[in-house]
Amino acid sequence: MKALKILFIIVTATTLLSSCKLSRKEAIGDADKYLNQANHNLLEGKQDTFIVSQAEFYTQQFVREFPGDSIGSKLLMRLGNLQQGLRFYDKAISIYTEIDSLYSKTSDGANATFSKAYVYANYLFDNNKAKAAYTEYLDKYPDYNKKMSDDAKFEMETLGLTPDQQFDLIMKRKKQQDSTASAAK
């Protein structure tokens, strides 16, 4: 009789827990709703920490409940970009790293790795971590996007240079290209 009660409790608990799980569509809707609201607030110069925390919660919940679902990488990318926009750079980097770890075979994996490098270079001014992240991008995603690869190479070359020094380098290269093109004619 005692074993029967325990079995009944286990079956009831399992049924209740499985019925509480959100559908994929509901989970996407919840994350999307709070990400949209948080981004809307950001564009209006407002920051509602409750909305941002809800966006984080529902995005992470979706990733946990639907591992491997490509929508997870899209939601995480939006969350990382939101954190970057809010100037929570460490959170953004953490999310970009998570995307690259979970979705490395996707375009979001490539974009997240590039974004991580960009944040290190242009917001945190950590040239060593920026160079490591750009190198990681070029090693893992050499054929993903030629423009981004060229940008990563340029960023690595100009880490630590002032905007004037970067401009001078660009102009010097343009002159070299122009003279090479003229010589080829």
N, C-alpha and C positions, 0 to 999 in steps of 0.2 A: 504494500500500500504506500509506504514512504517513497519507494522508487518511482511509483506511478505519479505521485505529487511532484517529485523533482522533474520528471520527464515533462509533465504538464507545464510547469513553470518555465522550463527551457524552451519548449515549443512556443509558448505564449510570448516570452521575451523576444525570441527570434522573429516572430511574426510582427510584433510591434516595432522592433528596430528596422526591419526591412520595409515596413510601410512608411516609416519616417524619412526614408531616403528620397531625395529630390530626383525628379526626372531630369534627364540631360537638358531638355528644353527649359525647364524651370531654373536649373542651375546657371545656364547661360544667361537667361533673362535677369536673374538677380545680380550677377557680376556686371553685366552690361549696364543695367540701370544705375548702379552706384559709380561705375567708371565714367559713364556719360555725365552724371551730375557733378562728380568731382572735377572733371575736365571743364565743364561749363563754369563752375565756380572759379577755377584757375584763370580762365579767359576773362572773367569779370573782376579779377583781382581779389577774390574772396578765398578764404581757406576754411573749410568746415572739417575739423579733425574727425568728427563722427562719420561723415560721408566717406572720407578717405579710408578710415579704418574698416568701414563696411565694404568698400571696394577691395581692400586687401583680403578681408575675410572670405568674401564670396569667390574671389578669383582663386585663392589658395584652396578653398573647398572644392571648386570644380576640378582643379589639377589633381587633388587627392582622390576624388571620387571617380574621375574619368581619366586615369593615367594613359598616356599615349595618344589621347584625342588631340588632333591638330588645333582645335579651337583653344585648347589650354595655352599653347604658345602665343596665340594672338592676344588672349586676355592678359597673359603675363607681360607681353611686350607693351601693351597699353598701360599696364600698371607701372612698369619700369619707366616709361616715358612720362607718366604722371609724376612719379617721385622725382624724376630729373627736373621737371618743370617747377615743382615745389621746392627745389633746391635741397632735397634730401638725397644727396649724391651717394652716400654709403648704401642707402636702401636701394637706390636705382642699380648700383653696381651689383649688389647681392641678387637682385631679381634678374639682371642680365646674365649673371653667372649661372643662376638656376636654369634659365632658358637654354643656355648653351649646353648645360649638363643633360637636361631632359630631352631636348629637341635639337641635338647637334646636327642631325641630317636634314634639317629644314632651312628654309630661307630665314626664318626667325632666329635660328641658331647663329647664322652668319651676321645678321643685323645686330643681334644682341652683343656679340663679341666686338664688333666694330663700335657700337654705342658705348660699351664699357671702356674701350681705349679712348674714345673721344672725351668721355667724362673725366678720366684720369688726366688727359692732356690739357683740356680747355677749362675745366672748372676746379679740379683739385691740384693742378699744376705738379703732378707727381710724374716726372718724365720717365723714371725707371719703370713704373707700373704701366704707363702709357706705352712705352716701347715694347714691353713684354706682351701686352694685350694686342698691339698692332702686329707684332711678330706672330702671335697665336692666330690672329685672323688670316694673315697671309699664308701661314703653314696649313691651316685647316680648310680654308676656303679660297684657294688660289684662283679658281675659275668661276667663282660665284658671280662677281660683278666687276668688270674691268675698271670702271670709274672709281668704285670704292677701293679697289686694290691700289690704283694709282694714288688716290687720296691718302690711303694708309702709308704708302711709301713716302709721299711728300710730307705728311705729318711727322713721320719718324725722322726725316732729314732736317726738319725745321724745329724740332722740339727744343725749347729754350731760347729760340730766337725771338727778337722783338718783331712787331708787325712791319716796321721799316726794313728790317733785315730780310724778312720773308718776301716783301715786295721787291727788294733789290735782287733776290735770288730768282724770282719769277721773271723779272725783266731781263736778267742776264740769260736765262734759258730761252726766252722768246727771241732775243737777238741771235743766239746760237742757231735756233731753228730757222729763223729767217735767212741767215747767211748760208746754212746748209741747203735750204730750198733754192736760193738764188744760184748757188754753185751747181746744183743738179740740172738747172735749165741750160 
